[in-house]
Amino acid sequence: MVTGGGTGIGYAIAAGFAQAGDTVTVTGRRASVLTEAAVLLGARAVCFDAADPAAVEQALPELPDQIDVLVNNAGGNTDFLRDDSRDLKTLDAAWTANFRANFFTAALVTSAVRERISDHGRIVTVGSIAAHTGVGSYAWAKAALEVWNADIARYLGPRGITANIVAPGLVVDTGFFHGKLTDERRELLIGNTMTKRAGRPEDVVEAVRFLAAPAAGHVTGQVVHVNGGAHVG
Ligand SMILES: NC(=O)c1ccc[n+]([C@@H]2O[C@H](COP(=O)([O-])OP(=O)(O)OC[C@H]3O[C@@H](n4cnc5c(N)ncnc54)[C@H](OP(=O)(O)O)[C@@H]3O)[C@@H](O)[C@H]2O)c1
């Protein structure tokens, strides 16, 4: 099950599992985007807002009874969709939006399906380089995920379940930037890498698939960086 599997990194992750013959469920809020992706993937689509507890609960009957791999990928920087206002009420709303979009999505979905995750199952959550390099409330929310991940890894470890974060750097060809990535910023981020290129969704897929593999059962509570060396983990 891949949250936010209708586009970008989540879609690529879902495609990786589908191509390997796994039964895949993708989730997201936009029904048309999700349905179209699910048809291409040969996956099931379940449409709900993962940041809304009531919506997650309502979606539960449609979600798989047994989940071998949960990928908490839904998220994004909600500041791209807001005005850059500095009054406290607006800041409160902006910070809350990023926490809901990035922390609550993963924590709510994982809590809701916890008992459906198979023994020796895998949880992989998509964090961000921003948790280490700091880009406002988006970064704070992704940093909170790392502490939360350690908690669930400890809690679910006795069942053989692992929980890890994959933290990408710049990944292009996704919906993340909402058209707001300037050429200048793109070149700066590429310049920060050792590989001198932008990441692609496929780069993230391989890290997720490694962590999801049965043989990776002793790798848990970790953050795996996929950023071309832009941040050294
Ligand atoms: N691209 C990058 O440079 C980059 C770098 C580091 C980390 N990341 C992380 O990678 C993940 C995937 O992002 P992406 O780059 O692939 O961008 P994307 O194409 O915008 O993908 C985000 C997906 O999450 C879904 N989503 C967002 N909020 C949701 C919610 N509340 N409930 C359910 N689904 C939700 C979106 O679908 P709907 O809008 O239809 O719900 C969308 O399919 C995110 O967690 C992002 O923070 C991206």
The ligand as an SDF file (V2000), in Angstrom:
LIG
                    3D

 48 52  0  0  0  0  0  0  0  0999 V2000
   10.1820   15.9880   -5.0440 N   0  0  0  0  0  0  0  0  0  0  0  0
   11.1090   16.2770   -4.1430 C   0  0  0  0  0  0  0  0  0  0  0  0
   12.0870   17.0190   -4.4310 O   0  0  0  0  0  0  0  0  0  0  0  0
   11.0200   15.6760   -2.7620 C   0  0  0  0  0  0  0  0  0  0  0  0
   12.1550   15.7520   -1.9520 C   0  0  0  0  0  0  0  0  0  0  0  0
   12.1150   15.1980   -0.6750 C   0  0  0  0  0  0  0  0  0  0  0  0
   10.9720   14.5890   -0.2330 C   0  0  0  0  0  0  0  0  0  0  0  0
    9.8680   14.5360   -1.0300 N   0  0  0  0  0  0  0  0  0  0  0  0
    8.6650   13.8530   -0.4880 C   0  0  0  0  0  0  0  0  0  0  0  0
    8.3000   12.8300   -1.3720 O   0  0  0  0  0  0  0  0  0  0  0  0
    6.8980   12.5510   -1.2020 C   0  0  0  0  0  0  0  0  0  0  0  0
    6.2340   12.4820   -2.5790 C   0  0  0  0  0  0  0  0  0  0  0  0
    6.3160   13.7630   -3.1850 O   0  0  0  0  0  0  0  0  0  0  0  0
    6.4970   13.9610   -4.7600 P   0  0  0  0  0  0  0  0  0  0  0  0
    7.7310   14.7000   -4.9920 O   0  0  0  0  0  0  0  0  0  0  0  0
    6.2710   12.6890   -5.4790 O   0  0  0  0  0  0  0  0  0  0  0  0
    5.3030   15.0080   -5.0610 O   0  0  0  0  0  0  0  0  0  0  0  0
    3.8230   14.7620   -5.6120 P   0  0  0  0  0  0  0  0  0  0  0  0
    3.8880   14.2850   -7.0100 O   0  0  0  0  0  0  0  0  0  0  0  0
    3.0870   16.0210   -5.3180 O   0  0  0  0  0  0  0  0  0  0  0  0
    3.2650   13.5680   -4.7310 O   0  0  0  0  0  0  0  0  0  0  0  0
    2.5970   13.7370   -3.4940 C   0  0  0  0  0  0  0  0  0  0  0  0
    1.4240   12.7680   -3.4840 C   0  0  0  0  0  0  0  0  0  0  0  0
    0.8600   12.7400   -2.1710 O   0  0  0  0  0  0  0  0  0  0  0  0
   -0.5480   12.8580   -2.2710 C   0  0  0  0  0  0  0  0  0  0  0  0
   -0.9910   13.5370   -1.0550 N   0  0  0  0  0  0  0  0  0  0  0  0
   -0.5480   14.7220   -0.5780 C   0  0  0  0  0  0  0  0  0  0  0  0
   -1.2140   15.0400    0.5410 N   0  0  0  0  0  0  0  0  0  0  0  0
   -2.0810   14.0300    0.7650 C   0  0  0  0  0  0  0  0  0  0  0  0
   -3.0670   13.7890    1.7650 C   0  0  0  0  0  0  0  0  0  0  0  0
   -3.2970   14.6680    2.7510 N   0  0  0  0  0  0  0  0  0  0  0  0
   -3.7770   12.6490    1.7010 N   0  0  0  0  0  0  0  0  0  0  0  0
   -3.5610   11.7520    0.7010 C   0  0  0  0  0  0  0  0  0  0  0  0
   -2.6590   11.9280   -0.2670 N   0  0  0  0  0  0  0  0  0  0  0  0
   -1.9400   13.0620   -0.2320 C   0  0  0  0  0  0  0  0  0  0  0  0
   -0.7950   13.6650   -3.5520 C   0  0  0  0  0  0  0  0  0  0  0  0
   -2.0290   13.3560   -4.1500 O   0  0  0  0  0  0  0  0  0  0  0  0
   -3.3590   14.2430   -3.8770 P   0  0  0  0  0  0  0  0  0  0  0  0
   -2.9360   15.6760   -3.9780 O   0  0  0  0  0  0  0  0  0  0  0  0
   -4.3050   13.8060   -4.9270 O   0  0  0  0  0  0  0  0  0  0  0  0
   -3.8100   13.8660   -2.5090 O   0  0  0  0  0  0  0  0  0  0  0  0
    0.3410   13.1970   -4.4430 C   0  0  0  0  0  0  0  0  0  0  0  0
   -0.0460   12.0590   -5.2000 O   0  0  0  0  0  0  0  0  0  0  0  0
    6.3460   13.6480   -0.2990 C   0  0  0  0  0  0  0  0  0  0  0  0
    6.2360   13.1430    1.0200 O   0  0  0  0  0  0  0  0  0  0  0  0
    7.4270   14.7250   -0.3570 C   0  0  0  0  0  0  0  0  0  0  0  0
    7.4570   15.5280    0.7930 O   0  0  0  0  0  0  0  0  0  0  0  0
    9.8540   15.0530   -2.2880 C   0  0  0  0  0  0  0  0  0  0  0  0
  1  2  1  0
  2  3  2  0
  2  4  1  0
  4  5  1  0
  4 48  2  0
  5  6  2  0
  6  7  1  0
  7  8  2  0
  8  9  1  0
  8 48  1  0
  9 10  1  0
  9 46  1  0
 10 11  1  0
 11 12  1  0
 11 44  1  0
 12 13  1  0
 13 14  1  0
 14 15  2  0
 14 16  1  0
 14 17  1  0
 17 18  1  0
 18 19  2  0
 18 20  1  0
 18 21  1  0
 21 22  1  0
 22 23  1  0
 23 24  1  0
 23 42  1  0
 24 25  1  0
 25 26  1  0
 25 36  1  0
 26 27  1  0
 26 35  1  0
 27 28  2  0
 28 29  1  0
 29 30  1  0
 29 35  2  0
 30 31  1  0
 30 32  2  0
 32 33  1  0
 33 34  2  0
 34 35  1  0
 36 37  1  0
 36 42  1  0
 37 38  1  0
 38 39  2  0
 38 40  1  0
 38 41  1  0
 42 43  1  0
 44 45  1  0
 44 46  1  0
 46 47  1  0
M  CHG  2   8   1  16  -1
M  END
$$$$
